[in-house]
């Protein structure tokens, strides 16, 4: 039995199968101490728990197909796009979606003046995140860039902070809920110390069944089903064992999926776990193109081999593998592309030094597109993504223009090599 879950001999039901086999099933007794903990909570308010984030002047970023979103906590939200023009002049198109002004939750009475015992769960707003109603702490930001569609009224945003124990204050989503009014969802571990905002994974407790005299250990139909499932798995065993997601890896929550914003179509997203090779081996093999990243959910999956190609493929038991070349690597073409586009983007550290945040690579000359009669092409954006699973990789693809794609590749593995990027964004093995 799972720790903390109680099983009592007299808490059972008798189950009978269609074949008249009988089983005695012990049910777990689930005692939840959550309500008591919430009632007795006398700790810091949500505003006080988030204070370190506002005081340390940190910013979170989210890269979409065209826009980049910057949330500087407690200061502003900016939406911008950078373009390099001839002569290396950088042209920035930007909008402030909100600036911190007096109208915010931190200054509301009852939230910043100690714990309010009358603040019930009903009064804490919730939002549907990945199908689960999740409590959030709102911070209002107003006084953004004037909006021409609303008689030059300033843009404004609500930043919704939600608890996620594994998060690093990342932006989960940005949505324009009405014209020039936005909702930004931020995942943060800081709120998790407050019981009313705590991350609640739906508990799954085992039910233990034992056969009664005269019945087999396992029901006949269950054994048949398990055999069928084993048979179905057989054709898919072509994948190398090291590429299979490891069940021993920490689960990488589905809450980390990139989310489509506005009219940009998000084709697919998926997180897989790559092999247990050592970091050094993995980096060498990845940069040589012999170790490829795979990802995506739904009909199409994606294969990205660094310095070689990006493929989009679908595997079917009957018709085999259908594959489309989205882009192939040519160093000369990429260097030409990088003279007009930013191959590297940077974070500015507090001490004034710069560190690489993301590199972009151009893969052209893919299969000819029916809609445009031109070869497909893709910009691969490699970004550092911290995670408790050191070998997790998230791959998502967008198609801002017909047959012109953006492939986002995010992984802790990339964190280790970004600073080796040269002026063209090309990476090398760390020395």
N, C-alpha and C positions, 0 to 999 in steps of 0.2 A: 504493500500500500504506500501511496505517496505521503511524504511527511506532512504533518499538519491536517491530514484528512482521516477522519475516524471511521472505522468499520466495526459494526456490532453484529454478533452472530444472529440476533433476533430481527435485524433490519434487512429482510431479504424478500424476493418474490420468486415464485416458481414459474419458469418459462417452459412452454411445451411447443415443440416444432410440429410441422405438418405431418412428419413421420412418427408422431407420438413419442418422441424422445424427450425426456424431462431433465431440466437443469435448475439448480438452486443458485440464484444470482444475488450476491451481496451488494447492497447499495451504499455509496459513501454518505456519511453525515456531514453536511457542509455547514460549519458554524462561521459566519462572517462577522469579524470584529470591526468592519469598516464604519458602521453607523456610530458605534461607541467612540471610535477614534475621532470621527468628525465632530461629535458633540463636545468631546473633551479638549479639542485642539486649542491651544493658547499661544501658538508660535507666531512667527512673522506673517504679515499680510502678503497677498500676492505682489503688491507694489513694492514692498520691502524686499521680497525674494528676488525680484527682477532688478533691484537697484544696482548690483555690481555690473550688470550688462550696460546700463545707461551711463554709469560713471567711467567705465573703461574705454569709452569712445570706440567701440568695435562696430564693424559693418559686416553685413552678410550680402552675398551676391547670388543672383540666379541668371543663367544665360539662356535666352530663348533664340529662335531662329534669326531674329533681326534685332530685338531689343535686349539690353542687359538691365537688370533691376538691381539697385543698390539700396539696402536698408541700413542707415546708420542709426542704431538704436537710440531713441530719445532725442534724435536730431532731425533727420529728414528721410524721405524716400525719393529716389531719383530713377528715371527711366531714360536710358541714353543709347545712342548708336554711334560708333566711331568709324570714320572712313578716311583712308589715306588717299590724298590726291597727289598728282605729279609734283615732284619736288619735295616729297615726304611731309607735306603739310597735313596735319590731322584735322579733319572737319568733324566736329561733334554736334549731333542733334540731340537735345535733351529737354526733359520736362521734369519739374518737381511735382510729385503726386501728393506732397504734404510736407509741412514743416512743423516742428514741435511748438505749439502755442499754449496758452493757459487752458484751453478746453481739452483736458485729457483725464484719463481715469485715475492717474496718480494723485490728482489734486481734488478728487471727489471725497467729501466727508464720508466716513464709515469704511473707506477702503484704505486710507493712509493713517487713520488715527487709531491704531490698535485693532484688535480682533472685535468684530461685531457679532455677538452670539445670535442675533436675529437674522443674520444673512443665511438663509436656507439654500439648499441645493437648487430649489425652484428659481431663486433669484440670480443664479449664476448662469450666464448665457451658454448655450451649447451649439455646436455646429456638426453637421454630418461629415465625418472624415472617414473615407474608406468604408462607408456603411455603418459606422459606429458613432452614436451621438457623443461628442467629446466636449467637455467643459473648456472654455477659453477665457482669457483675461484681456479685455479690449483696451487699446490705447488709441485715442483719436488724434490725428494730425491734420491740420488745416493749412490755409494760407499758401497753397501750392501755386504753380504756374497758372495764370488766367486761362479759362477755357472759352474759346471763341464760340462753341456751340451752346453755351449757357450765359450769354450776355457778359462775357469776360469775368464770370464768377470764379474765384480761385478753386483749383482742384483740391480734393480732400480724400483722406484714407482712414480706414480703421485697421490697425494692426492687431491681429488676434494671436496672442501667445498661448500655445498649448503645450502641455507637459509631454515630453518623450524622453525616457531615461537615457537612450543612446544618442540623442541628437547633439549637434554642435551649433545650435542657434541658426540652422539653415532655413531658407525660404522654401516652404512646401508649395505654395501657389500664390499667384497674383491674379486677381479677377476684377474687371470693370463691371460693378454690379448695376450702376446706372451711369448715364453720361458723366464722365469726369469724376466719378466717385468710385473708390477702389476698396477692395478687401485683400489684405495680405496676411497669409497664415505663416507663422514662425514656430518651428519646433524647438523647444528649449528644455534642458533637464532641470533648470532652476525652480520651475513651478512644482516639480514632483515632490518637494518637501511638504507641500500643503495637501492634506488628505482629500479636500474637495476637488482638486485639480489633477489628482493622481491618474497616471496611465493605468487603465483597467483592461488587462488582457482577459478575454473570456476564459474562465477556468474550465479545464476539461479533466474530469476525474474518472478513473477507471472503474468499471463494474466487473467484479470477479465472479465467474460462473463455474460451478463444479457439477459433474454429471451425477445423477442419482442412480441407484442400483438398477441394472438392466438397460442403461443407456450408454452409448459409446462416449469416449472422452471428448470428441468433437462431433457435432451434428454432421450427418452424411452429406447434406447439401452444402454445408460450409466447406468441407474438404474438397468437394467437386469444384466449387467456385474458386478456391485457392489454386487448384491445379490449372484451371482455365486461365487465370491471371498470369501464372508462370509461363504458360504456352504463349500468351499474347506478348509477353516481354521479349521473347526470343529474337524476333527479327530486328529489334532495335539495339542489339548488343554490339553493333559495329563501332560505336563511340568508344574511344580509348577510356580505360577505367579512370585515368587521372583527370579526365575532363568532366566526369560525372559530378554533379553537386554532392558534396559530402554531407551525410546526415549528422556527422559530428560537429560540423561548423555551427557557430552560433547562428540562430535564425536571423536573417536580415529582413526587418519588417517591411511589409508591402507599403507602409506609409511613406517610404522614401522615394516613391516613384515621381519622376518629373511630370508636371501637369501642363496640358496645353493651355495657352493664353490667347484670348482674342480670336482672330480668324486663322491663326497659324495651325495647320492640321498636324496633330501629333499622330504619327502612324502607329508606332508601337513602342513599348518599353518593357524591359525585363531585367531582373538582377539574377546573375548566376554566380556560383563560386568557382573560381579557377583552381588549378591544381595546388598540391601541397609541396611543390618544388621550393627550394630555398629562394629567398628574395634575389640573391645574386644570380643564381641560375636562371630564374624566371625573367629577370631584366635582360640578361644577355640573349636569351632565346627570343623574347618579345622583340627586342631591337633588331635582331637578325632576320625577323620575319618568319622564323620557324615555329614560334608559338603564337597562335592566333586567338583573339578574343571572340567568343560567341555570345549572342544575346538576342533579346526580342521575344515577344509572346504573340500568340495568334497565328494566323496563316503564314506570314513571312518571318523568317529568322535572319540574323545578320552575322556575317563572318568578317572580321577586320584583321588583316595581317599587315603589321606596320611595315611601311616601305615596299609593299607589294600590291595589295588590292583591297577593295571593299566589295563583298558579294551579298546578294539578297537571295535566299533560297527557301524552298518548301519541300519537305520530304513526305512521300506518300507510299504506303505499303504496296499499292497496286501499280501506280505509274512511276515509282522511283523518285529521283531527285530533280526538281526544276530549279535552275539557277540563273540569276541575272547579274551581269557584271555592272555594278553601280559606278565604279571608277577604278582606274589603275594608276600606279605611281610612276611619275617621271620626275626625277630631281630637277631637271632643267625647267619643266613646266611649272613646278611648284615654286622655284626661285623667281621665275617671271611673275607668277601670281602674287608672291609675297612682297614684290616691289610696289604693288598697288593696294595691298590689303595688310592688315596687322597680323603678322604671324605669331607675335607674342603679346600678351597683355599682362600687366603687372599689378601687384598690391604694393602700396606704399606703407612701409612699416613706420611705427611711431618714432624710431630713431632716425628716420629720414632715408633709410636704405630701401632698395626695391627688391622684391622677390617675384618670380614668375608665377602668375595665377593660372594661365591657360595658354596652350599653343594650338594653332590652327594649321592644318595641312591640306593641300589641294590634291585631289585624285580625279583626273579627267579621263577622257577617252574610254568611257564605259560603253555598254551596248546601245545601239541607236534607239532613240525613243520614238514610238509611233506618233505621239502628239506633236512633236517638234521637228522630227526628222534630223535631230542633232544627237551627238553622243551624250549619254548621261554623264553627270559629274557630281562630285560630293566634296564638301568641306568637312574634314574630321576635326572635331574640337576635343582635345585631350585635357582633362581637368582633374585636379587632385580632389579626392573625396575621402575624407576620414571615415573609418568605420571600425566597429569592434571585430568584424570579420576581415582580417588583413588581406585576404585574397578575393574579396567580393568585387565584381565588376558590374556596373549598370550601363546598358547600351540603349539609346533611344534614337529614333530617326524622325526628322521633320522634312516636309517637302514644301518650302515657301513658294517655289515656282515649279511648273511642270518639269519633271525629270532633273531638277537641280535640288540636291538634297543637303541636309546637314546631319551628320552622325555625331551624337554626343557620346563620349566614352569617359566614364568617371570611375576611378578606382584608387584605393590606397597605394597600389603598386606605382601609379603615375606620380604620386607625391614624391617618390624617391628620385625621380629623374628630371622633373620639370626644370630645376635650376641648372641643368646641363645644356639647356636650349641655346643655340647660337642665334645670330641675327635673323636667320631664315626660319627659326623655330625647330630646327633639326636637333634631335636628342642623341645623347651618347651615354655609355656606361659610366656611372659615377666613379671618379678616381679614388 
